[in-house]
Amino acid sequence: MAKVEVLMPKMGESVAEATVIRWLKEVGDTIEMDEPIMEIATDKVDSEIPSPVSGVLAEQCCQADDVVQVGSPVAYISTEAEATVESTPKAPEPIKNEAPQATAEHVVAHSYGSSSNGVAEVGDIPKRSDSGKFYSPLVRTIAQTEGVSIKELESISGSGQGGRVTKADILNYIPNRGAQTLTTPEPVVPKPAPKVHATASVGHASIPLMPGDEIVEMDRMRKIIAEHMVMSKHTSPHVTSYVEADLTNVVMWRNKVKDEFQRREGEKLTFTPIFIECLVRAIKDMPGVNVSLDGQNIIKRKSINMGMAAAMPSGNLIVPVIKNADQMSLLGITKAVNDLAERARSNKLKPEEIQGGTYTMTNVGTFGNVMGTPIINQPQVAIMAVGAIRKKPAVIETPTGDAIAIRHMMFLSHSYDHRIVDGALGGSFVRRVADYLENWDINRTI
């Protein structure tokens, strides 16, 4: 009986492991080639593992909530549909503490002891409680090690499928146990804040609760965003330069061609591809913003991979990347922007599509904001925010003298790492982008 081993795929250079969310196929199910068999999550993105062959799922080597190293087997597929299969699952390989760039949650989870099969004994915590809730081996291991009772587990609001308690749920619960109830909190009378001496070292502040307050845990992506933003501010001394640009030519040109463009290409022509093209042209002129800093070494990027911040229905932000944007036409950039934005909203981006960016643009104008101070997307050294396009009176030069006219104006905000990008470069760069926008050819064809 021929069996094909399915391995946990490599999800990026810094990703050493992934958490199993759920199985999409059960042992004995027929599977087509490239059909998804399971959902997994890393600290970067959720994804699916497709089957490399057609056949029958013969064995599941891990369960929901298990953390599995890249390259470890997750399943075996029989290529003979009539062959009998074994349904006994194999435990995933234990996660070693030396896995690179493990998150804080991973460090906590991996500190628990393990038995010979890689999973610690779970003692008195039942696999399924009297109320019918299912608890995975990892959750039960953590509960036993931390002394979390089955009664406490029952009180945790699970974020998994069907309200199941996940690894993240119990790890979030443990630091706050006794300080809060994860169901509807009782009104708490705030205590006066303790006095802190001026010379004292102040750590994480204790936040007093007030009557009517509600405690809502961050979801996994929001935690990652929060950590990334704090890390960026700690890493790079941020400076922001601003320029107001006259986008009248851009607005008039887009209004003239957008309907015909959509009929011909089946694509909407937004302002984003136009901004990206002008950014790429400016980066070619001033490649000093398309770099990374590694200690005291400057890494000059050959490729121009443009990240574009996109809002998700959950309110979180993700940054898909247009690879080699400098080699694309405006039509190609438009198709890439629309495709990535749509799949970002439906959570269908691949891990490699949110990695490898060398510069990022964010559109704060989408929310009606006129300007912003964006935070650098590490390990990049600069990011551009484009604001809302507004009609404003402006002074323009004409052959007969200056005049006041109604123009379409927009602010550009350029944040950059002052360790490597000085004000002359950072300010000149945003001005160059504005120049390309203001001098847009109104007779251009696409």
C-alpha positions in Angstrom: 0.0 0.0 0.0 1.6 3.3 -1.2 1.5 6.1 1.3 2.5 9.7 0.7 3.8 11.7 3.7 2.4 15.3 4.0 4.8 17.6 5.8 4.2 20.9 7.6 5.3 23.4 4.9 7.8 26.2 5.3 5.7 29.3 5.8 8.4 31.9 5.7 12.0 32.4 6.6 11.4 33.2 10.3 8.5 30.7 10.8 9.6 27.5 12.5 6.3 26.1 13.6 2.5 26.3 13.1 -0.6 25.6 15.1 -3.2 23.3 13.8 -6.6 25.1 13.7 -8.8 22.2 12.4 -8.9 19.3 10.1 -10.9 19.7 6.9 -10.8 16.0 6.1 -11.1 13.0 8.3 -9.4 9.6 8.1 -11.0 7.6 5.2 -12.1 10.7 3.3 -11.2 10.7 -0.5 -9.0 13.7 -1.4 -8.2 15.3 -4.7 -4.8 16.7 -5.5 -4.4 20.3 -4.2 -7.6 20.0 -2.1 -7.1 21.5 1.4 -6.9 18.9 4.2 -6.3 21.2 7.2 -6.1 24.8 8.4 -3.1 26.0 10.2 -2.0 29.3 11.8 1.4 30.9 12.3 2.3 34.2 14.0 2.0 35.8 10.6 -1.0 34.4 8.8 -3.7 31.7 8.7 -3.4 29.2 5.8 -4.5 25.8 4.4 -2.3 22.8 3.7 -3.3 21.3 0.3 -2.9 17.6 -0.5 0.1 16.9 -2.8 -1.7 13.8 -4.3 -5.1 12.3 -4.9 -6.0 9.5 -2.6 -7.5 8.6 0.8 -6.5 10.3 4.1 -4.9 7.3 5.9 -3.6 9.0 9.0 -3.7 12.2 11.0 -0.4 12.8 12.8 -1.7 15.8 14.9 -4.8 17.2 16.3 -6.4 20.7 16.6 -4.3 23.1 18.8 -1.2 21.0 18.4 2.0 23.0 17.6 4.0 21.3 14.9 7.4 22.1 13.6 8.1 22.9 9.9 9.1 19.7 8.1 7.3 17.4 10.5 4.7 15.0 9.2 1.1 16.0 9.6 -0.7 13.3 7.6 -0.3 10.2 5.4 -2.3 9.8 2.2 -2.9 6.4 0.6 -2.7 6.6 -3.2 -4.9 3.5 -3.5 -8.5 4.3 -2.8 -9.4 0.6 -2.0 -6.6 0.2 0.5 -7.4 -0.1 4.2 -6.2 2.7 6.4 -5.2 3.0 10.0 -7.0 5.7 12.0 -4.6 5.8 15.0 -3.2 9.3 15.0 0.5 9.9 15.7 1.5 12.6 18.1 3.3 15.6 16.6 7.0 16.0 17.2 7.8 17.9 20.4 8.6 21.5 19.9 12.2 22.2 20.9 13.0 25.3 22.8 15.7 26.3 20.3 13.2 27.1 17.6 14.1 30.5 16.2 12.1 33.6 16.9 9.5 31.9 19.0 6.8 34.2 20.3 6.1 34.8 24.0 3.1 32.4 23.8 5.3 29.7 22.3 7.9 30.1 25.0 5.1 29.6 27.7 3.6 26.6 25.9 7.0 24.9 25.3 8.1 25.2 28.9 5.8 22.4 30.0 7.2 18.9 30.5 6.7 16.2 27.9 6.3 12.4 28.0 7.9 10.0 25.6 5.4 10.8 22.9 6.0 14.6 23.1 2.8 15.5 25.1 2.7 15.8 28.8 0.3 13.7 30.8 -2.9 15.6 31.5 -4.0 14.0 34.8 -7.5 14.7 36.0 -8.5 17.1 33.2 -11.0 15.2 31.0 -10.8 15.3 27.3 -14.5 16.2 27.2 -16.2 17.9 30.2 -19.7 17.1 31.5 -21.0 20.0 29.6 -19.7 18.6 26.3 -16.7 20.9 25.8 -13.7 19.4 24.2 -10.2 20.2 25.4 -7.1 19.4 23.3 -4.1 17.6 24.8 -2.1 20.9 24.7 -4.8 22.8 26.6 -5.1 20.0 29.2 -1.4 19.9 29.6 -1.2 23.7 30.2 -4.2 23.5 32.6 -2.6 20.8 34.7 0.8 22.4 34.9 -0.7 25.8 35.9 -3.2 24.3 38.3 -6.2 25.4 36.3 -9.3 23.4 37.4 -11.9 22.0 35.1 -14.3 24.5 36.6 -12.0 27.4 35.5 -11.7 25.9 32.1 -15.5 25.8 31.8 -15.6 29.5 32.6 -13.2 30.5 29.7 -14.9 31.8 26.6 -13.3 29.8 23.9 -12.4 31.5 20.6 -12.1 28.2 18.7 -14.7 26.6 16.5 -17.9 25.9 18.4 -16.5 27.9 21.4 -13.6 25.5 21.9 -10.9 26.7 24.2 -7.6 27.2 22.3 -4.0 27.4 23.4 -4.2 31.2 23.1 -7.4 31.4 25.2 -5.8 29.5 28.2 -2.5 31.4 27.9 -4.3 34.7 28.0 -6.4 33.5 30.9 -3.5 32.4 33.2 -1.9 35.8 33.9 -5.3 37.3 34.8 -6.8 34.4 36.8 -8.2 35.7 40.0 -8.1 39.3 38.8 -11.1 39.0 36.5 -13.9 36.7 35.4 -14.1 36.0 31.7 -17.8 36.0 31.8 -19.7 39.2 32.5 -17.5 41.1 35.0 -18.9 42.4 38.2 -18.7 46.1 38.8 -15.4 46.9 40.5 -14.7 49.9 42.6 -11.4 51.5 41.4 -8.6 51.7 43.9 -6.4 54.8 44.1 -3.3 54.5 42.0 -0.2 53.8 44.1 2.3 56.6 44.4 5.5 56.1 42.4 8.8 57.8 43.3 10.4 59.8 40.5 13.5 57.5 40.6 11.5 54.3 40.6 11.4 51.9 37.6 7.9 51.8 36.3 6.8 48.6 34.5 3.4 47.5 33.2 0.8 49.6 34.9 -2.2 48.0 36.6 -5.3 49.3 35.1 -8.2 49.8 37.5 -11.6 48.6 36.5 -14.7 50.8 36.7 -18.4 49.9 37.1 -19.8 48.8 33.7 -16.4 48.1 32.1 -16.1 45.1 29.8 -13.0 43.0 29.4 -12.4 41.9 25.8 -9.4 39.8 24.9 -7.3 40.7 21.9 -7.5 38.3 19.1 -4.3 36.6 17.8 -3.7 39.1 15.0 -4.3 42.1 17.1 -1.6 40.8 19.6 0.8 40.4 16.7 0.1 43.9 15.4 0.5 45.4 18.9 3.9 43.7 19.5 5.1 44.7 16.0 4.2 48.3 16.5 5.9 48.6 19.9 9.0 46.8 18.5 9.2 49.3 15.6 9.0 52.4 17.8 11.7 50.9 20.1 13.9 50.0 17.1 13.7 53.1 14.9 13.8 56.8 15.8 10.8 58.0 13.8 10.8 61.3 11.9 7.8 62.4 9.7 7.9 64.9 6.8 4.8 66.3 5.2 4.0 67.7 1.7 0.7 68.9 0.3 0.3 67.9 -3.4 -2.1 69.2 -6.1 -3.8 66.1 -7.5 -6.1 67.9 -9.9 -4.5 66.3 -13.0 -4.7 62.8 -11.4 -8.3 63.2 -10.4 -9.4 64.6 -13.8 -7.4 61.8 -15.7 -8.9 59.0 -13.5 -12.5 60.4 -14.0 -11.9 60.4 -17.7 -10.6 56.8 -18.1 -12.0 54.8 -15.2 -15.3 53.7 -16.8 -13.7 52.6 -20.1 -11.0 50.9 -18.1 -13.5 48.9 -16.1 -15.4 47.8 -19.2 -12.3 46.7 -21.0 -10.3 45.1 -18.1 -13.1 44.2 -15.7 -11.1 46.0 -13.0 -11.8 49.1 -10.9 -9.1 51.8 -11.3 -8.6 53.3 -7.8 -6.0 55.9 -6.8 -3.8 53.3 -5.1 -2.1 52.0 -8.2 -1.3 55.6 -9.2 0.2 56.4 -5.8 2.3 53.2 -6.0 3.6 53.9 -9.5 4.7 57.4 -8.4 6.3 55.9 -5.2 8.2 53.4 -7.4 9.5 56.1 -9.7 10.7 58.1 -6.7 12.4 55.1 -5.1 14.3 54.6 -8.4 15.5 58.2 -8.1 16.3 57.9 -4.4 17.1 54.3 -3.5 18.3 55.3 -0.1 14.8 54.7 1.3 14.7 51.2 -0.1 17.1 49.7 2.4 17.3 47.9 5.7 19.7 48.3 8.6 21.3 45.3 10.2 23.4 46.5 13.1 25.9 48.8 11.5 25.4 47.3 8.0 23.2 48.9 5.4 21.4 46.4 3.1 20.6 48.0 -0.2 17.6 46.3 -1.7 17.7 45.5 -5.4 14.0 44.7 -5.7 11.2 47.2 -5.1 8.6 45.2 -3.3 5.7 47.6 -2.3 3.7 46.8 0.8 0.1 48.2 0.8 -1.7 48.3 4.1 -5.2 46.8 3.9 -8.0 46.8 6.5 -9.7 43.5 7.2 -13.4 43.1 8.2 -12.2 42.3 11.8 -10.7 45.8 12.0 -7.2 44.4 11.9 -4.6 45.5 9.4 -2.5 43.3 7.1 0.2 44.4 4.6 0.2 42.3 1.3 3.2 42.9 -0.9 3.4 43.6 -4.6 6.7 42.0 -5.6 8.9 43.7 -8.2 6.5 46.6 -8.6 9.2 48.5 -10.6 8.8 45.9 -13.3 5.1 46.3 -13.7 3.0 48.7 -15.9 0.2 50.7 -14.3 -2.2 48.0 -15.6 -0.2 45.3 -13.9 0.0 47.3 -10.6 -3.8 47.8 -10.8 -4.6 44.1 -11.2 -2.1 43.2 -8.4 -3.7 45.8 -6.0 -7.2 44.7 -6.6 -6.4 41.0 -6.3 -4.4 41.4 -3.0 -6.9 43.8 -1.5 -9.8 41.4 -2.2 -8.0 38.3 -0.8 -6.9 40.3 2.2 -10.5 41.1 3.0 -11.5 37.4 2.7 -8.4 36.2 4.6 -7.1 34.2 1.6 -3.6 35.6 1.4 -0.7 33.2 1.2 2.1 33.6 3.7 4.7 34.6 1.1 2.3 37.4 -0.1 2.8 39.3 3.2 6.6 38.9 3.3 9.5 40.5 1.6 8.3 44.1 1.4 11.0 46.8 1.0 8.7 49.9 1.3 5.1 50.4 2.5 2.3 52.7 1.7 -0.8 53.2 3.8 -3.9 55.1 2.7 -5.3 57.0 5.8 -7.5 59.0 3.4 -9.8 55.9 3.2 -11.1 56.9 6.7 -11.4 60.6 5.8 -8.1 61.5 7.5 -6.1 64.3 5.9 -2.7 63.1 7.2 -1.1 60.7 9.6 2.2 59.7 11.2 2.6 56.0 10.1 4.8 53.6 12.0 7.6 51.9 10.0 7.0 48.3 9.0 10.2 46.7 10.2 12.8 45.8 8.9 12.0 48.6 6.4 13.2 52.1 7.0 10.4 54.2 5.6 6.6 54.3 5.1 4.3 56.8 3.2 0.8 57.7 4.3 -1.5 59.3 1.7 -4.5 61.4 3.0 -7.9 62.2 1.8 -8.2 64.1 -1.5 -10.1 67.3 -0.8 -11.3 70.3 -2.9 -9.6 73.4 -1.6 -8.9 77.0 -2.8 -5.3 77.2 -3.9 -3.1 79.8 -5.5 -2.0 78.7 -9.0 0.4 80.3 -11.4 -1.1 81.3 -14.8 0.4 83.0 -17.9 -1.4 86.2 -16.8 -0.4 86.0 -13.1 -1.4 84.2 -9.9 -5.0 83.2 -9.4 -7.1 81.4 -6.8 -8.8 78.3 -8.0 -10.5 75.2 -6.6 -8.0 72.3 -6.7 -7.9 68.7 -5.5 -5.3 68.7 -2.7 -3.8 65.8 -0.7 -1.2 65.6 2.1 1.6 63.0 1.9 3.2 61.9 5.2 6.6 60.3 5.1 7.9 58.5 8.3 11.5 57.3 8.2 14.2 55.8 10.4 16.4 58.7 11.3 19.3 56.3 12.0 19.8 55.8 8.3 17.5 58.3 6.5 18.3 62.0 7.2 15.9 64.8 6.8 17.3 65.8 3.4 16.6 62.4 1.9 13.3 61.8 3.7 12.0 65.3 2.9 13.3 65.3 -0.7 11.7 61.9 -1.3 8.2 62.9 -0.3 8.6 66.0 -2.4 9.6 63.9 -5.4 6.5 61.7 -5.1 4.4 64.8 -4.9 6.1 66.2 -8.1 5.3 63.0 -10.0 1.6 63.2 -8.9 1.3 66.9 -9.8 2.8 66.4 -13.2 0.6 63.5 -14.1 0.0 63.4 -17.9 -3.8 64.0 -18.3 -3.6 62.6 -21.9 -2.0 59.3 -20.8 -3.5 56.1 -22.1 -3.7 52.8 -20.1 
